[in-house]
Amino acid sequence: MAQPTIPPKAKLFIGLLTSHDEVLFHVINILKKKFGAIDLQSEPIPFSHTDYYSTIGKNLYKVLIGFNRLIKREEIAKIKLFTNKVENKFLKNGNRTINIDPGYLTLSNVFLVSCKDYFHRIYIGRGIYAENEYRYVAKHYHPWEWTYPDYQKKEYLQFFETLRSIYYEQIKK
């Protein structure tokens, strides 16, 4: 019989979707105070995959950030609740000005978390669900059929493969 084992810590990352440079600046500073140093940050990546976020603004872009800090995987639900509170601090006329999506990376997967249930998501507690966006096969991350369209772009895949290299060096020590 197999014995339960605690997996290694994972690499925290956060996707930030906005059209407001000043809000992005303030949110990144809040996140750095909470989670520590950033060891990888993407350039702004244009976002036009859905109208779902139209209330955030026009000319949306996403910035992906990876934190130096490693987390226990079960911490991600608490982190999502925190990022929801940060989003609420930047409401304008009742609408979000930024969407903050935390997740974590392991050597074999990339997970995002959500407050919404769906057939491919797993409930992890506190009203939060985890969704596997990528699997690592043949030295590359590969999306699933349900992976968000923006996460299928080469810029995202390159970001996560670079973040994986940083993570690999961290856990080797």
C-alpha positions as CSV (number, residue, x, y, z in Angstrom):
1,M,0.0,0.0,0.0
2,A,1.3,3.4,-0.9
3,Q,1.9,5.9,1.9
4,P,0.8,9.6,1.5
5,T,3.6,11.9,0.8
6,I,3.8,15.7,0.9
7,P,4.8,17.0,-2.5
8,P,7.6,19.5,-3.0
9,K,6.8,23.2,-2.7
10,A,5.6,24.8,-6.0
11,K,6.4,28.0,-7.8
12,L,3.9,30.8,-7.3
13,F,2.9,32.9,-10.3
14,I,0.2,35.5,-10.9
15,G,-1.4,36.7,-14.1
16,L,-2.5,40.3,-14.1
17,L,-5.1,41.4,-16.7
18,T,-5.7,45.2,-17.0
19,S,-5.6,48.2,-19.3
20,H,-4.6,50.5,-16.4
21,D,-0.8,51.0,-16.1
22,E,-1.1,52.8,-12.7
23,V,-3.3,50.1,-11.2
24,L,-0.9,47.4,-12.4
25,F,2.0,49.3,-10.8
26,H,0.2,49.5,-7.4
27,V,-1.0,45.9,-7.5
28,I,2.5,44.6,-8.3
29,N,3.8,46.5,-5.3
30,I,1.1,45.0,-3.0
31,L,1.9,41.5,-4.3
32,K,5.7,42.0,-3.8
33,K,5.0,43.1,-0.2
34,K,2.9,40.0,0.4
35,F,4.8,37.3,-1.6
36,G,8.3,38.7,-1.9
37,A,10.7,39.2,-4.8
38,I,9.7,38.7,-8.4
39,D,12.2,36.5,-10.3
40,L,10.5,36.6,-13.7
41,Q,8.1,39.1,-15.3
42,S,6.7,39.1,-18.8
43,E,6.3,42.0,-21.1
44,P,2.7,43.1,-21.4
45,I,0.9,40.6,-23.7
46,P,-2.1,41.9,-25.7
47,F,-5.4,40.3,-24.7
48,S,-8.3,40.0,-27.0
49,H,-9.6,36.5,-26.6
50,T,-13.0,37.3,-25.0
51,D,-15.3,40.1,-24.2
52,Y,-15.8,38.7,-20.7
53,Y,-13.4,41.2,-19.2
54,S,-14.7,44.3,-21.2
55,T,-15.7,46.1,-18.0
56,I,-12.0,46.2,-17.0
57,G,-11.2,48.5,-19.9
58,K,-10.2,48.6,-23.6
59,N,-6.8,47.5,-25.0
60,L,-6.4,44.9,-22.3
61,Y,-3.0,43.2,-21.7
62,K,-1.7,40.6,-19.4
63,V,1.5,40.6,-17.4
64,L,2.7,37.3,-15.9
65,I,4.9,37.4,-12.8
66,G,6.7,34.5,-11.1
67,F,7.8,34.9,-7.5
68,N,11.0,33.7,-6.0
69,R,9.1,32.3,-3.0
70,L,8.0,28.7,-3.2
71,I,4.7,27.8,-1.6
72,K,3.0,24.7,-0.1
73,R,0.5,23.7,-2.8
74,E,-2.4,23.9,-0.3
75,E,-1.7,27.6,0.2
76,I,-3.0,28.5,-3.2
77,A,-6.7,28.7,-2.0
78,K,-5.7,31.3,0.6
79,I,-3.7,33.2,-2.0
80,K,-6.7,33.4,-4.3
81,L,-8.9,34.8,-1.5
82,F,-6.2,37.4,-0.9
83,T,-5.9,38.4,-4.6
84,N,-9.7,38.7,-4.7
85,K,-9.5,41.3,-1.9
86,V,-6.8,43.2,-3.8
87,E,-9.0,43.3,-6.9
88,N,-11.8,44.8,-4.8
89,K,-9.5,47.6,-3.6
90,F,-9.2,48.8,-7.2
91,L,-12.9,48.8,-8.2
92,K,-14.0,51.8,-10.2
93,N,-17.8,52.5,-10.4
94,G,-18.4,48.9,-9.2
95,N,-16.2,47.4,-11.9
96,R,-12.9,45.7,-11.7
97,T,-9.9,47.6,-13.1
98,I,-7.7,44.5,-12.9
99,N,-8.1,40.7,-12.9
100,I,-5.6,38.8,-10.7
101,D,-5.2,35.1,-11.4
102,P,-2.8,33.2,-9.1
103,G,-1.5,29.7,-9.8
104,Y,1.4,27.5,-9.3
105,L,3.9,25.6,-11.4
106,T,5.5,22.3,-10.7
107,L,8.0,20.3,-12.8
108,S,5.1,18.5,-14.4
109,N,2.1,20.8,-14.4
110,V,0.8,24.4,-14.3
111,F,-2.3,25.1,-12.3
112,L,-4.6,28.2,-12.1
113,V,-7.2,28.7,-9.5
114,S,-10.8,30.0,-9.8
115,C,-13.9,30.6,-7.8
116,K,-16.0,29.0,-10.5
117,D,-16.7,25.3,-10.8
118,Y,-16.5,23.4,-14.1
119,F,-16.2,19.8,-15.3
120,H,-12.4,19.9,-15.4
121,R,-11.8,21.7,-12.1
122,I,-11.1,20.2,-8.8
123,Y,-12.4,21.7,-5.6
124,I,-9.5,22.4,-3.2
125,G,-11.4,24.1,-0.4
126,R,-12.6,27.6,0.8
127,G,-14.7,28.0,-2.4
128,I,-11.7,27.6,-4.7
129,Y,-11.1,25.3,-7.6
130,A,-7.9,24.3,-9.4
131,E,-7.5,23.8,-13.1
132,N,-4.6,22.1,-14.8
133,E,-3.5,24.3,-17.7
134,Y,-0.4,22.5,-18.9
135,R,1.3,19.1,-18.6
136,Y,5.1,18.8,-19.1
137,V,5.9,16.2,-21.8
138,A,9.0,15.8,-24.0
139,K,10.7,18.8,-22.5
140,H,7.9,21.2,-23.0
141,Y,4.6,22.3,-21.5
142,H,1.6,21.4,-23.5
143,P,-2.0,22.8,-23.1
144,W,-5.1,20.7,-22.7
145,E,-8.2,21.1,-24.8
146,W,-9.7,23.3,-22.1
147,T,-6.7,25.5,-21.6
148,Y,-7.6,29.2,-21.9
149,P,-6.9,30.6,-25.4
150,D,-4.4,33.1,-24.1
151,Y,-2.5,30.4,-22.2
152,Q,-2.0,28.6,-25.5
153,K,0.0,31.5,-27.0
154,K,3.7,31.0,-27.4
155,E,4.5,34.0,-25.2
156,Y,2.8,32.3,-22.3
157,L,4.4,28.9,-23.0
158,Q,7.9,30.5,-23.2
159,F,7.2,32.3,-19.9
160,F,6.3,29.1,-18.1
161,E,9.2,27.1,-19.5
162,T,11.6,29.9,-18.4
163,L,9.9,29.9,-15.0
164,R,10.2,26.1,-14.8
165,S,14.0,26.4,-15.4
166,I,14.2,28.9,-12.5
167,Y,12.1,26.6,-10.3
168,Y,14.2,23.5,-11.2
169,E,17.4,25.4,-10.1
170,Q,15.6,26.4,-6.8
171,I,14.5,22.9,-5.8
172,K,17.9,21.3,-6.8
173,K,19.6,23.0,-3.9
